[in-house]
């Protein structure tokens, strides 16, 4: 990327995750065009996503959101920090990478808040919302069976038979979409050829291979978990800090229970599957 200011990412990310995720390497040299246009980038930390948002904002001559100072004069450009389990050195002072000053009035790019993500995943044009038990876009019913405890309390939820039309998850991610909504090939043989390696089994998919939701968003459930801005806090926390951050969306390797609109809760600061979706304040 031809960034206006030099930034430092702790991880470059990979174009999708295929096969044994712990063995995945960067798919291209930094700065070179992606080989798989439309493939979600994975292995991005929460810090990386935040710094990337600032970099894109500066490139587009917009005001960055995340800063080191209370006056919002110095955007955060370095995503390095203590290991997520190194609590003794965890960077929680205001303005540090794990506790940035947030310019909520800025017009730059940012991570969505959980409420914003769920709005985009669940809202319908008539003003109503689908249940958090459903995958995004599926109005026909719950992604999971009614539990025994729910039945004991007189609750029953219709089970969807259409959830896989909207979502790549464990039971169907070894399949493929011939052509995505933007005309990209999601065929395994084509992806293998572009990458120069054999791709097989459960994998990430080119965006837009499943149906869009009611607001026109693709892949909000399944495929790749998406970072939100909030900390993922234990119940009863006194302070807002945690080494985990909020995630939503589920993924291609786990069962559909995590792909519900209100399913996937949070994860450690760095994850093998994690990506993100941009948000921006409306004018």
N, C-alpha and C positions, 0 to 999 in steps of 0.2 A: 504494500500500500504506500502511496506517495503522501505520507502524513505531513501535515504542516509543522508539527513539533515532533521531536524524537520521543518515543514512548518505549517502555520496557514491559514486555509480556512475560510472565513466568512460564507459559505454555503456548505453543503455536496452534494447538488443536489439530484434529484430523478430519478429513472429509468422510464422515460416516464411520460406522463401526461394523466390522465384518469378522465373523468367526471368533477367534480367541481375542477378546478385547484387550487383555493385558499385553499382547504382543503387537498391537497396532503401532505403526509409525506414521510420521507426517507423510501425506500423500504427494506433496510438492514442496519445492524450495520456497522459503518465505519471499513474498512479493511476486511470485509467478502466478499466472492465471489458474483457477481451479480446474481440475480435470473433470469433475463431476458437477456441472452447473445444476443448482437446485438441491444438492445433497446437504442435509443439515451438518454443521460442524460440531463435533463432539470433543470431549476432553478439555473443555473450557472451564476454568474456575470462576467463581463468583467475582473475584477480583479482576480477572482478565476481562470478563464481560463488561464490568463497570468502566475500566480503562479504555476498552475498545469503543464503548459508547461515547466517551469524551473525545477520542481521536476522530471518530466519524463526525461528531459535532463540529470540531475545529476545521476539518476538511470542508465541511459544507457552510462554513462561516456562520455557525449557530453558536449560541451560548452554552458551554458545557454545564452539566448538572452537578457533577461530583467534584468537590474542591477540598484543598488542604486548609483553607482559611475561612473565617466566618464572613468575610466580605466578598467571597466568591471571585477572587482575583487570580487564584492559582489552581487550575484544574489538576486533578490527580492523573499522573502519566506513568506511574510505576506500580505494577501489580504484584511485586514481590513482597513477601512478609513471612512471619513465623509459620512453622508447620501447624496444621490445624489442631494437633494434639499437644502443642507446646504452650500450655496455658500460662506458664511463667513469663513468657515473652510475647504474649498475644497483644496485638496492636489495637488497643481500645480507647486510647486518648483521642479527643475530638480532632479531626483533621487527618488522622492516620488512615491507612488503606482499609482497615476493617471498620472504621467509624467515620466516614467522610462527612463533611458539611454538604448538605443537599440543597441546591438552589431549586426550590419547588416552582419558581416562576420562570425558570429558564426554558427556552424553546428548543434546546438540544435533545439528543437521544438519550434514553435511559432504560433501565429495567422496569417492567411493570410491577405495581404492587399486587398482592394476592387478590384483593377485591377487584382490581381492574382486569386481571387475567381471568378470573371466574366470570366477570361480566361478559367478556368477549367470548368465553366458552359456552355460556349458558343462556344468554339473553336471546329473545325472539323479537322480531319486528313489531309484534303487537304489544310489546311491553311486558309480557310474561316471561318466565324462565323455565327451562327444563330442570329436572331434579339433579342434584349433585351426585346421585347414584348412577346417572346415565353417562355415556361417553358424549363428547361434544358433537352436536349435530343430530344425535339420535333422539327423536321425540317419542319413539314407540315403547320405551320401557327401560327398566333397570339393567345395568351391565352385569349385575350379580344376583344370585338367588336371594329370596327373603330368608334371613337367618332364623334359627330356632328361637332366639331371644325375642326377635321382632314378632314372630308368630305368637309367642306366649303373651305378648302385649297387644294382641289384636291387630297387628299391622301386616299388610300384604302388599307386595310390589310385583307388578307384571314384569316378567323377564323378557328382555328384548331378543329378537331373532335377527336384528339388522345391525348390530353393533360393529361387526367386522366390515361393514360398508363404509365406516367412518374412521377406522382405527387399525394401525399396525401394532399387534401385540403378540405375545408368545405363541398363541395357537395358529397365527396366520403369517407371521413375518418371514417365514421361509418361502413364501409365495412371491408374486411380483405383479406389478401393474404394467401392462404393455406400453401405455402412453399416459403421461400425466396431463393435468388440466392445461399446462403450458406447452404441451407437445413434446416433452422430454421422454426419452426411453428409460424405463425402469427395468428392462429385461436384464436378468442376471448375466447373460452372455455378453451383452453390451457393456455393462459395468466392469466385468472381468477384463474385457479387452482394453478399456480405457485405463484401468489401473495397472495392467500388466501382471495380474496375479489372479489365481482362481478364487472366485467368491462363491461360497455355498452356505447352506443352512440359514439360520435366523440372522437377519441383517437389518440395518437401517435402509430407508427407502427415499428415493427422490420425492421432494415435496409435491403434493397435489395428486398423488396416485389414488387417494380415497375421496369420498364426497366432502364437499365443504359444509360448514355449519350454517346456521340461520343468518349469521352476519357476514358470511362469505369467507371465513377463515378456514384454512386447511390444516390438518394434522395437529390440532390442539390436544387431541387425545392420542396416546401411543407414539411410536417412532422414537422420539427423543425427549427426555424430561427437560423442562425449561426453568431457568432461574427466575425467581422473583426477588424483589429488593429486601424484604423483611428477613430478620433473624428467625430461625426456627427454635423457639424457646420451650423449655420444659414447663409444664403447668406449675403455676405459683412462683415463677421467677421474680426476684426482686429487681434485677437490672435487665436491660434489653439485650445484653451481649450473649452470644453463643458462638461456638465454632461451626455450627450448622446454619444453613440458609434455607429459605422456603423454596420449594420446587412444586411444580404442577405439571400434569400432562401424561405421566406414565412413560413406558418405553417398549421397545420391540422384544426385549428379552424376558420380561416379567409378565405374570398373568394379568388379565384385564382389570382385576380389582384395583390396581394402581393407576389405571388409565381413566377412571371415572373423573368427572369434572372436579369433584372434591376429594379425590383419592390420594394422590402422591403428596406427601406432606413436606418432607425436607431431607437434606442430605449434607454430608460433610463438605467442607469448603472446596474440595477438589473431587471430581468423580469421573470415571471412565466414560460414562454415557452422556454427561450433561452438556446441554447447549443453552441457547436463549433466544428470545423473541423481542424485538425492539418495541419500545413505547415512546410516545412523544406527546407533549401537551397540545391540545387543540388551540388554534388561533383565537 
